[in-house]
Amino acid sequence: MKTPIVDFVKNYADAKTARFHMPGHKGKSFLGMEALDITEIGGADVLSCPHGILAESEENATSLFGTAHTFYSTEGSSLAIKAMLALVTTATPRGASRPRILAGRNAHKAFLYACALLDLQVTWLYPSPEERLCSCVITPKDLEAALATMEEPPAAVYLTSPDYLGQTSDIAGIAACCRAHGIPLLVDNAHGAYLKFLSPSRHPMDLGATMCCDSAHKTLPVLTGGAYLHLSKEADPSLVERARGMLALFASTSPSYLILQSLDACNRYLTNGYRERLAACLERVAALKEALGDKGIPQLSCEPLKLIPAPRAIGYTGEALAEHLRSAGVEAEFYDDTHLVLMITPENDAEDLRRLEEALFRLPRKEALPSPALPAILPHTAPLSIREAILSPSQAIPVALAEGRICATPTVSCPPAIPIVISGERITAADVELLAHYGQDTVDVIVEE
Ligand SMILES: Cc1ncc(COP(=O)(O)O)c(C=O)c1O
C-alpha cells in the first residue's frame, strides 16, 4: 500500500526548501521532528476538502476498513464524536423538536460536549449496579425495552463499545434492532480500531453500525490524536457527503501533518503482516492471562488486548498495584480504587510482557479487600438541558456542599473521562459520595439567584 503523505513530506524535508510558511519553527530542530511538521502548503492537499495526497491516503484507509468512507481526524475520537452527532442533527427535519439521542450512560465527556454544542437531548440507558460508572453493557433486549418506552423514536442510538474496562455490547444484535426501527447506530469504538483485524472482524462497521469513531492512536501504532470517523456502506449516502463538513465544523484549520503521516504510515503497517503479528500477540496475552490465573491473580473478562487484574482480590487497591508496577518499570493505562487497566498491542515486545508478568508474580498475596459499596448510577431530575447547564454562569464549590445544586460543566476523573454527574442534573447525596470516591474535591455548579 502506498504512503502518499509520508512520501510527500519526506521529499519536501529532503529538499531543504526555505520555508516561508507556517509553522514558525521553519523545519529547524527543537524537539527533533520539526523537519517533518508541515502545514497545508502547495501539493500537501487540504484536509477539509482533499483532492490530492490526503484524499489518496484516506481512500487507502477506506479500502482497509471496507467502509463507504473513512475520514481522518487529527483531533482524536473527540472530534469524530462531535461530527457523528452533528450528522444526526443535520438529518433532523427543520422545525422538528431538538433531536434526542438514546445513549449508554458510560459515554465519554466528548459526547456531552457535542450535546451542548448541538443542543441535543439525551435519554440514558443505565448500567447495572455492578458495572458502576465505566461500563454499561446493553443487550438488544434492553434496547427494545427502552425504545418501547419512548414517545418518539430517537434520532440515534449511541453506545460505547469496547469501554475503558474492555467490556463490549452485542453490536450485531443491537444493529439489527436499530435497522428494524430505522434508527442509526453510532458507536464510540475509540478503544477498538484493532477489532477490524481479528478473524473474524469484531469491528462495529462489520457488525452493522451506521458510523463509528476509532482512536487509531489507542490501539494502533499511530501518534496521539490520530483517529478515524467511519461511515458504513449501508448509511444514507447524504450522510457520507455531509461528513467532511461536519468534521470541519469542529476541527482546527491546522491539522497536524505529523499525525497525518502517522495515519498514512499505519495503512501500510496494517497491510504488512499486521494480522499475523496481532494473532501472535493475542496468543502471548492469552498465555499471560492464563499464567496469572494459575498464580491466583483473577482478572476481569474483557476484550483481548486489555489485561485487567482484580487488585482487591489479592489484597490491593488499583492505586497500590499501580505503584508496585511502577517500581518495577511498568506503567498502567488506568487505575482507581478497584481496577487496574493494562493496554497491550503487538508493539509490546516479549521483554515488556516478561517484566509485567514478573512484577505481578513477585507481588505478595494478601487477604482480599472487600469491594467498596458505591451507590448505583440512577436517573436524576434535570432542571436544565446539557447545553443550558454547560453554557450558564457557574462556580466551583467543594463537593461536600454540592447536594441539591445543578451540575454545570461535567466533573470527570481523567481517564476515563466519564461524567460522574451529567450537566443539568440536580446533584444528589449519592453523587456527592461518588464524586468523593473518584477523588474530586470540587464540582462545577450553576450559579443560582
Ligand atoms: C471511550 C472513549 N471515547 C472517546 C475518547 C476520546 O478519544 P480521543 O482521546 O481520541 O479524542 C476516549 C479517550 O480516552 C475514550 O476512552
The ligand as an SDF file (V2000), in Angstrom:
LIG
                    3D

 16 16  0  0  0  0  0  0  0  0999 V2000
  -14.3840    5.6500   25.3470 C   0  0  0  0  0  0  0  0  0  0  0  0
  -13.6720    6.8580   24.8400 C   0  0  0  0  0  0  0  0  0  0  0  0
  -14.2550    7.6050   23.8980 N   0  0  0  0  0  0  0  0  0  0  0  0
  -13.6610    8.6990   23.3880 C   0  0  0  0  0  0  0  0  0  0  0  0
  -12.4280    9.0930   23.8310 C   0  0  0  0  0  0  0  0  0  0  0  0
  -11.7930   10.3200   23.2290 C   0  0  0  0  0  0  0  0  0  0  0  0
  -10.8070    9.8770   22.3690 O   0  0  0  0  0  0  0  0  0  0  0  0
   -9.5950   10.8070   21.8740 P   0  0  0  0  0  0  0  0  0  0  0  0
   -8.6600   10.9090   23.0230 O   0  0  0  0  0  0  0  0  0  0  0  0
   -9.0500   10.0420   20.7180 O   0  0  0  0  0  0  0  0  0  0  0  0
  -10.1720   12.1120   21.4840 O   0  0  0  0  0  0  0  0  0  0  0  0
  -11.7710    8.3500   24.8150 C   0  0  0  0  0  0  0  0  0  0  0  0
  -10.4490    8.7640   25.3130 C   0  0  0  0  0  0  0  0  0  0  0  0
   -9.8830    8.2450   26.2140 O   0  0  0  0  0  0  0  0  0  0  0  0
  -12.4120    7.1950   25.3360 C   0  0  0  0  0  0  0  0  0  0  0  0
  -11.8430    6.4550   26.2900 O   0  0  0  0  0  0  0  0  0  0  0  0
  1  2  1  0
  2  3  1  0
  2 15  2  0
  3  4  2  0
  4  5  1  0
  5  6  1  0
  5 12  2  0
  6  7  1  0
  7  8  1  0
  8  9  2  0
  8 10  1  0
  8 11  1  0
 12 13  1  0
 12 15  1  0
 13 14  2  0
 15 16  1  0
M  END
$$$$
